[in-house]
């Protein structure tokens, strides 16, 4: 029996006309290309991976689709990004909106990300008593976004996450099937159960996100949509997939996938104890440079994203700096903790933990960033195809 082909209509003729009108009548806004205005991720390597700029990974007016497993550090990265914006003069007039659909951002914001962010972070809406209102359905998300866009004030909006949103179509279908399952003959029989080719979110995203993209550009605002990854049970293609429909990927300027690589452990009182997670960040779509590298960074439970540690680890992995041999006794983690790392360019040599401490105390993070940036660009240059320019 041939497989049914399911076609989901994303727009009507009127939708297309309205979209064209909007694009033609929108005020002319130049593309943001000032490096000082780029939003930093708080991770030098991730910034370089996206833009070749150590201080910024996403331009104003852009949208990022962030995918990852539930323990991949998505919320930590997002909050670090917002903390960077809170410290930047380029975002002093921006609203910082966190649509915490999952109720997953429970860490102490002031402790981990600073008072500046804690005082500026806001929900999409509040009720008359001042209590926060977060999106429950995908329609709510776009209604909230539309309200915020109409204030004419630039913003950074984080939706965490798309998966936790229901849709009106899905709820109606649930109620109808509930009645049928409970034997309400007036509603039908079990043969009448309503099947589903989706939860309605894909269609809503396809109809609405293209309109949002134009408004982001016009206001210099930034949108981040988070999606959980899940196993691909079809056995075809990638082992992990993300829901929400193709429009989330199609319109993204940056598509970033996070994957946990394993626990970071430390020997305490003779036992290895988990103190964090090593995370891989893979860029799957990049409209800034077209590059799609993968980088790694540690996230510690008591600290957050470790930018300095990730730079040292990358320099070691690229054989730009070296370690001295240590005694063979102990576990791999214990031997690594005793290794002395030498950074001749900074005239520093110490174990990894001590080295990070020295870099912080001596205020030479910028020198470390320059070393990483110069090394990154040297490697990048060697990957370029050396050809005569086709066009002048």
N, C-alpha and C positions, 0 to 999 in steps of 0.2 A: 504493500500500500504506500503510495507516495506521501512524503512528509508534507504536512500543510505549511504553506508559506504565510507567515503572519506579517502584515504590513501595518505599522502604526503611523497614522497621519499626524504630522507634527504641526502643520499650519494650514490655514485656509488662504484663499486668494486675498481676503481682506487683511489677514495678518501680514502677508508679504507686502501689500501696498502700504500699510501703516509703518512697517519697518523701514521701507525705502523713504517714506516721507520724513521719518524721524532722522534718518541718516543724512538726508539732503538739507533739512532745515536746522540741524544742530549747529550750535556755534562752533566756529573753526577753532580747534585747540591744537597747538603744536605738541608733538610727542615729547614726553619728559625724557631728556637724555643727560641731564646734569648728574654726574656720579654722586654728588653730595646729597641728592634727593632720593637715592635708592634706599629701599628698606633692607636693613641687614637682618640676617637670620640669627645672628649671635654666634655663628660658627664660620670662621675664616675659610675653611676648606669648602663648605657648602656655598658660600658666596662666590669663591673662585670657580667652583664647578658650574655655577649658573651663568655668571657674567664676566668671568676673568677679573673681577674687581674684588679685592679682599674685604671691602667695606659694605658691599651691597649685593643682594641677590634677586630683588624684584623691583621693577620700575613702578612708579606711581601710575595709576590708571589701568593696572593689570589684575588678572585673576589667576589664582593658583589652586590646583586640585591636588590635595594631599591624601594619599592612600596608605594604609598600613594596618597591621594586626593590632589587637587591643593592648598589647604590652610592648609596642614599638616606640613609645616616647612621643607620640604625636602632640599630646597636650603640652608636654614639657617644651617641645620645639616651638609651638605656637605662642606660648606665654613668653618664652625667651625673645621671640621676634617682636612681640608687643612691648616688652621691656626695653628693647633696643630703640623702638620708635618713641617711647616715652622719654628717652634720654636725648633724642635728636631734635635740634632746632627746626629741621625740615618738617617735623610733624607736630609742632607746638599747637597748631590750630585744628588738629584732627580729632574726631571722636573715635574712641576705641570701644567697639561693640563686640561682646562675646556672647553668642547665642548658645548657651550651655544646655543643649537639648538632652544630653546624656546625664547631666548632673555629675560630670566627671572631673571638673576642675575644683577639687576640694583642698588643694594645698594652700598654705599660708602665703598669699600673694605678696604681702609686704616683705616677709622674711626672704623669700626666694627671688623676687623680681623687683623689689624696691617700692618705696612709698609713692613715687611719681606715677607708677602704673596703677597701684592700688587705689589712688584717689581719682583716676580718670577712667577706669574700667567700668563699663555700664552694660546692662541688658538691652535687648532691642526695644523694650517698652516697660512701663510700670503702670500698676493699677492706681486707683484714687488714693489708696493708703500708702503708696510708695513701694509696694512689693514688686519684685521683678516678674516680668512675664516673658517666657521663652516660647519659641515656636513648638507646636505640637504636630502640625501637619505641614506638608510641603507648601500648601497654599499660604499658611501663616508666614512662612519664611519669606516668600516673595512679597506679601503684603507689608511685612516689617521693612523689608529692603526698600520698597517703593516709598514708604513714609519717610525713611531716612534720606533717601535721594532727594525728595522734594524739599527738604530743609535747606538745600543748596550749600551745605557745609561738608567739606571733605571728611572721609572716614576710612577706617579699617574695620571690616566686618568679618568675623570668624564664625562659621557655622560648624558646630561640633556635636553631632555629626548628621549627615544626610540619612544614614541608615536608621536612626532613631525617630525619624519623622514618619508619621502615617500619612494617608491621603484620604480625601473625601470619598473617592471611588472605592478604595479598599475598605473603608468603614461601612459604606452602604452594602457592599458585597458580603461583609462579615455578618451584618444584622440580618440580611435576607437568608443566608445559609444557616444562621442560628435558629431562625423560625422553622426552616425546613427540617433540620436535624431533630428538632424537638417534636416533630410529628404534627405540626399545625397544618391540617389538611387544607385549610383555606389558602395557605401560602404555597402549597405544593408538596411533592414527595421527594424522597432521596434522589430520584432520577432527575429532579429539577435543580440540583445543587449547581451553583454558579461557579464555573471554573475560572482560572485566572492565568493570563499570560504575563502578569506583572502586577505591581501595586499602584500603578498610575503615576508614579514619580517620574519615570522616564519621559512620559508625554508632557508633564508639567514643566520639567527642566528644559525640554526641547523648545517649548512654546515661549518660555520666559527668560532664559538666561542670555539669549542673543540681545534682548532689549537692555538687559543690565550691563552688558559689555560696553555698549555705547555710552551709557551714563557714567560708568567708571572712568572712561577716557575723558569725558567732558569735565568731570569734577576732580580728576587726579586721585580718585579713591582706589582702595585695594579690597578685593574680596578673596577669602580663603574658604573653600568648601572641603570638609573632611569626610572621607568615606572609609569604612572598615573593609579590609580584604577578607575573602572567604575562599575555601577550597573549591577548585573547579571540578565538580563531580562528573562532568562530561568526559573527562580524560583527554580532551582535545585542547591544544594550545597551551597557554601558560598554566602552571599549577595553581596560581592564585588569581582571582578576579575581583573586581569591584563593581558594585551596583550603582543605580541611579540613572542609567542610560548613557548613550553615546555622546550626548551634547556636553556632558561634564568634561569629557576629554577633548572634544572637538574645539571648544572655545577657550580651553586653558592656555595661558601663556607659559606656565610652568606646570608640569605634571611630575609630582615627586612621590616615590614609594619608599616607605620605611619598613625595615625588617629587623627584628631582634636577632642578634648573632649568639647570644648567650649571656649568662651572668658574669659580672666582674666580682671576683672573690678576694677575700683577705683572711689570712690565718690569724685567728684571735683565740687565745687560750687553747691552742692545739687543734682547733677546728676551722675548716674553711667556711666563711660566712659570706653571703651575698651582700654586696654594698652598692650594686648598680647593674646597669645593662650596657653591653656594647651594641651599638646600632649601626646598621648600614643604610645609607641614603642613596637611592638610585634615581637619577633623573631620566624619565622616559620620554619627556617632550620638553623642548627648550626653544622658545621663539626668540630668545636674546642672542644666542650664539650658535644654536644648532647642536652643540656638544651635549653628550649624554653620559657623563662619567658616573662612577659610584665612589662614594667616600664613606669613611667611618668616623664615629665619634662616641665617646663614653657619656652616659648620663648616670650621675650618682644620686642615690636616694636622698642624701643629706645636703646636696649642693646643686644639682641640676646638670645642664649641659657643660662639659669641660672643653672649652675652646683651646686652652693652652695644651692640655694633655693630648688632644687630637692632632695638633700641629706637630708635637714632638713624635708621636707615633707615626705620622705620615713621613716625616723626615727620616726616621729609622727605616721604615718600609721601603723608601726610595734610595736607601744607602747614601744619603746625603750627610748624615751624622752616624757615628759608630758607638758601639758598646764594648766595654772591656769584658774579657772572660771572667767568670766567677767560679767559685767552688762548686763541685758537682752534687753536693748533698742537698736534699730537700726536694720539694715538689717544684713543678714548672713555675708556679706562681711565686713561690718563695725565692727561687733562683732569679727570676725576673726582678723581684723587689730589691735584690742585692746588687744588680748590675749597675755599673757606673756608666753613665751616658755622657759623651763629650760633644759639646757644641763649640768648636774652635772659633767660629765666626763671632760668637758672643763671649768668648773666653770663659766658658763655664764647663764644669765637669762635676757630676754628682749622680746619686741614684735618682730615679724618675720623680719620686715624691719630693725629694729635696730640691731637685732642679726646678720643678714648678714653683716651689716656695721662693727660691732665689730670684726667679724671673719676676714674680709678683712683687717681692720686696725691693728689687732694684729698678722697678718700673721699666723693664726692657721688653714689654709685650710687643711694642711697635717694631723693635728690632727683629724679634722673632717672626712677626708677620711679614716683614720685608724679606727675610730669608726664605720663608715659605713661598711668598709671591714670586720672587726672582727665580726660585727653583721650579715652580709651577710653569712660569712663562718659558723657561728654558726647555722644559720637556714638551710644552705645547708647540713651541717653534719647530722642534725636530719632527713633529707629526705633520707639519704642513707640506703640501705638495709643492715642490719648487718648479714653477712654470712661469713662462712669460705671460703677463696680463693680456687677456683677450680684448679688453675694452679700455679706452682712455677717456 
